[in-house]
Amino acid sequence: MFQIPNIPSAVVVNGDTLYNAMMHGATTYASRDWRATVRSSQTHPSDGYTGSYLERRRRQVATNVPGVRRTIGVLKGRYKADGGRAAYVVLSGPSLFRNFKESPPHDDDVVIGVNRGAVEFCGAFQRPVDYLLVADGIVSPAYVNRQWGHIHARRVVANICASPDVTHFSDREPFWFRAAGWGHEQIAMGVPMDLPELEYSFNTGTMALHLADILGCNPIVFVGCDQALTGGEFHPGEKAAESSHNVIACPDIHGNWTLARIDQFIAARKMEAWAFILKQYGVRVVNLTGAGIVKRFVETSRS
């Protein structure tokens, strides 16, 4: 039976302190204290990542690797002076636009836009993001032009597996990283395993949380962090999860019961675990979404 253990529940595996450890099927999901362990030793099986998908990403890695001159390592502590500037993280949950009306970013916030959330943000609010976090290859000029027009980012932080045309979003070369925890797949694709890593757990929000902490931001504020609950759709609805045998019943943003993929629920619990871990280091995590299932150990007010 699938169960979510209480936090803190920690185990040590190969030197990694893993919080909120849980099992689903044959895979262990856990939240790593990245401050205590710089590099993760955890890997997940790669059985599902074969064929054309793997080939496409392998080609993207091969194109990107020769151009890697900057990594996220040079960003460490950039905003830590004077107690740290706040990071305002823009995700793509269904309550995003309502969040902006109720809680817009402050002028001195470091705005991190993630994938589609950055596209929505720039199109609707005409403010460039400070960091465009490209977690995968889904953000491309062609995709953006179909949505809102050109997106402008002062800086781009890109997964080494991302589409090479992410360089078009900024007038400077990206800061590169690799996703932690997907060692088997990344080895098969030729990803340089010495690249600095951002944590990943079926949720780009966890990458943004890790990036904001690397930058030295405090507090870290989320909007659009609903976890969607409807198979990643940008709006709530009655769409069932893709796999009927891999779902869990959850309330959507209106309080109605719906089905979500279990990995989305796991991702929410992992984000809460990181909020708990960062609190031990004096970093506040604030969720201004006002809805969704990321609730434990996060605050709901910036004041």
C-alpha positions in Angstrom: 0.0 0.0 0.0 1.3 3.5 -0.9 2.0 5.5 2.2 3.6 8.9 2.9 5.8 8.8 6.0 5.9 11.8 8.4 8.8 14.3 8.2 11.5 14.1 9.4 12.1 10.5 8.4 15.8 10.1 7.3 18.0 7.3 6.1 21.6 7.5 5.0 22.5 5.8 1.7 26.1 6.0 0.4 26.7 9.1 2.4 23.5 10.9 1.3 21.1 11.9 4.1 17.7 11.3 2.5 14.6 12.8 4.0 11.0 11.7 3.6 12.1 8.4 2.0 9.4 6.4 0.4 8.9 3.5 -1.9 6.6 3.2 -4.9 7.0 0.1 -6.9 10.7 -0.6 -7.3 11.8 3.1 -7.0 12.8 4.9 -3.9 11.9 8.6 -3.7 13.6 10.8 -1.1 14.6 14.4 -0.5 18.4 14.9 -0.2 20.0 17.6 1.9 22.1 19.2 -0.9 23.9 21.4 1.6 25.2 18.4 3.4 26.0 16.3 0.3 27.2 18.3 -2.7 26.7 15.5 -5.2 24.0 12.8 -5.1 24.9 9.2 -5.4 21.3 8.2 -6.1 20.1 7.0 -9.4 16.8 5.8 -10.8 16.2 3.0 -13.3 16.1 4.2 -16.9 13.9 1.4 -18.5 11.3 3.9 -19.6 13.8 6.2 -21.3 14.8 4.4 -24.5 14.2 4.7 -28.3 13.6 8.0 -30.0 13.3 10.0 -26.8 16.7 8.9 -25.6 18.2 9.5 -29.1 16.9 13.0 -29.2 18.3 13.9 -25.8 21.6 12.2 -26.7 21.9 14.5 -29.8 21.1 17.5 -27.7 23.7 16.6 -25.1 26.3 16.1 -27.8 25.5 19.5 -29.2 25.6 21.3 -25.9 28.6 19.8 -24.2 31.3 21.5 -26.4 29.7 24.9 -25.5 29.7 24.5 -21.8 31.9 27.3 -20.4 29.7 28.4 -17.5 27.9 26.3 -14.9 25.6 27.0 -12.0 28.7 26.7 -9.8 29.6 30.3 -10.4 26.1 31.4 -9.2 26.7 30.2 -5.6 25.9 32.9 -3.0 25.3 35.6 -5.6 22.5 37.2 -3.5 23.5 36.2 0.0 24.8 39.6 1.1 22.6 41.5 3.5 20.6 38.5 4.5 19.8 37.4 0.9 17.3 38.8 -1.6 14.0 37.1 -2.0 13.5 34.7 -4.9 10.1 34.8 -6.6 9.6 31.5 -8.4 7.0 31.4 -11.2 5.5 27.9 -11.9 2.7 27.0 -14.2 -0.1 25.9 -11.9 -3.7 26.8 -12.7 -3.8 29.5 -10.1 -0.9 31.4 -11.5 -2.7 34.5 -12.9 -4.8 34.9 -9.7 -1.6 34.7 -7.7 0.0 37.5 -9.7 -3.0 39.8 -9.1 -3.0 39.0 -5.4 0.7 38.8 -4.7 2.9 40.4 -7.5 6.7 40.2 -7.1 8.5 43.1 -5.4 10.7 45.3 -7.5 13.9 43.9 -5.9 12.8 40.2 -6.0 15.0 37.8 -8.0 12.4 36.4 -10.4 12.9 32.8 -11.5 10.6 31.6 -14.3 10.4 27.9 -14.9 9.6 26.4 -18.3 6.1 27.3 -19.3 5.6 29.4 -16.2 8.1 31.8 -17.6 6.4 32.0 -20.9 3.0 32.8 -19.2 4.6 35.3 -16.9 6.4 37.3 -19.6 3.4 37.2 -22.0 0.9 38.4 -19.5 2.9 40.8 -17.3 5.6 42.1 -19.6 8.4 41.8 -17.2 11.6 39.9 -18.0 12.6 37.1 -15.7 16.0 37.3 -14.0 16.5 33.6 -14.5 14.8 31.3 -17.0 15.2 27.8 -15.7 15.0 25.4 -18.6 14.5 22.0 -17.0 14.0 20.1 -20.2 13.7 20.7 -23.9 10.1 21.9 -23.9 11.0 25.6 -23.9 12.1 26.6 -27.4 11.7 29.7 -29.6 9.2 27.8 -31.8 7.1 26.8 -28.7 7.3 30.3 -27.2 6.3 32.0 -30.5 3.2 29.8 -30.7 2.2 31.0 -27.2 3.1 34.6 -26.3 5.8 35.8 -28.6 9.5 36.1 -27.7 10.5 35.6 -24.1 13.3 37.7 -22.6 15.4 36.4 -19.7 18.4 38.2 -18.2 20.0 34.9 -17.6 19.3 31.3 -18.7 20.0 28.3 -16.5 19.7 25.2 -18.7 19.7 21.4 -18.3 22.5 19.9 -20.4 19.8 17.7 -21.9 17.8 20.8 -23.1 17.3 21.9 -26.7 20.4 23.8 -27.8 18.3 26.7 -29.0 17.7 27.8 -25.4 20.7 30.1 -26.1 18.3 32.3 -28.0 16.5 33.5 -24.9 19.4 35.6 -23.6 22.3 37.6 -25.0 24.7 35.6 -22.9 25.5 31.9 -22.8 23.6 29.8 -20.3 24.6 28.5 -16.9 24.5 24.7 -17.4 23.6 22.0 -15.0 22.6 18.3 -14.9 19.6 16.9 -13.2 20.4 14.9 -10.0 19.1 11.4 -9.6 18.9 10.2 -13.2 22.4 8.7 -13.4 21.6 5.7 -15.6 19.8 7.8 -18.2 22.4 10.5 -18.2 25.3 8.1 -18.5 23.6 6.5 -21.5 23.3 10.0 -23.1 26.9 11.0 -22.4 26.1 13.7 -19.9 29.3 14.9 -18.1 28.8 13.6 -14.6 31.1 16.3 -13.1 28.6 19.0 -14.0 27.0 20.7 -11.0 23.5 19.3 -10.4 20.0 20.5 -9.4 17.7 18.2 -7.6 14.9 16.7 -9.6 11.8 14.8 -8.5 9.2 14.8 -11.2 8.8 18.5 -10.6 10.6 21.5 -11.9 9.7 23.4 -8.8 12.2 21.3 -6.8 14.9 22.4 -9.3 13.9 26.0 -8.8 14.0 25.6 -5.0 17.6 24.2 -5.3 18.6 27.0 -7.6 17.2 29.7 -5.4 19.1 28.3 -2.4 22.4 28.2 -4.5 21.8 31.8 -5.3 21.6 32.6 -1.6 18.0 33.9 -1.8 15.9 34.1 1.4 12.9 33.8 1.5 12.0 31.6 -1.5 8.5 32.5 -2.6 6.4 30.3 -4.9 3.4 31.2 -7.1 1.5 28.8 -9.4 2.6 25.9 -7.2 -0.6 23.9 -7.3 0.9 20.7 -8.5 -1.8 20.9 -11.2 -3.4 17.6 -10.1 -4.8 17.0 -13.6 -2.0 15.3 -15.4 0.0 18.6 -15.9 -2.8 20.5 -17.6 -2.7 24.3 -17.1 -6.3 24.4 -15.9 -8.2 22.3 -13.4 -10.7 19.8 -14.8 -12.0 16.3 -14.7 -9.3 14.8 -16.9 -8.2 11.5 -15.3 -4.5 10.7 -14.9 -2.8 9.0 -17.8 -2.5 5.7 -16.1 -5.6 4.5 -14.2 -3.6 2.1 -12.1 -1.2 4.8 -10.9 -3.4 7.5 -9.4 -4.3 9.0 -6.1 -7.4 11.0 -5.1 -6.7 14.6 -4.3 -8.6 17.9 -4.0 -8.1 20.3 -6.9 -7.7 24.0 -6.5 -11.4 24.5 -6.0 -11.7 21.8 -3.4 -13.2 19.2 -5.7 -11.9 15.7 -5.7 -9.9 14.6 -8.7 -7.3 12.0 -9.7 -3.7 12.8 -9.8 -0.7 10.7 -10.9 1.0 9.4 -7.8 4.3 10.9 -8.9 2.7 14.4 -8.6 1.7 13.7 -5.1 5.2 12.4 -4.3 6.7 15.6 -5.8 4.5 17.7 -3.5 5.7 15.8 -0.5 9.3 16.2 -1.6 9.0 19.9 -1.9 7.6 20.0 1.6 10.6 18.0 2.8 12.9 20.5 1.2 11.0 23.3 2.9 11.6 21.5 6.2 15.3 20.9 5.5 16.0 24.5 4.4 14.2 25.8 7.5 17.0 24.1 9.5 19.4 26.4 7.7 17.4 29.6 8.4 15.8 29.8 4.8 12.1 30.4 4.7 10.0 28.8 2.0 6.7 30.7 1.3 3.9 29.3 -0.9 1.6 32.1 -2.0 -0.4 29.8 -4.3 -3.2 29.6 -1.8 -4.3 26.2 -3.2 -2.9 22.9 -4.1 -1.3 20.2 -2.0 2.1 21.7 -1.1 1.3 22.6 2.5 3.5 21.2 5.2 6.5 23.2 6.4 5.9 26.1 4.0 4.7 29.6 5.1 1.8 31.4 3.5 2.9 35.0 4.1 6.0 37.0 3.2 5.7 39.2 6.3 
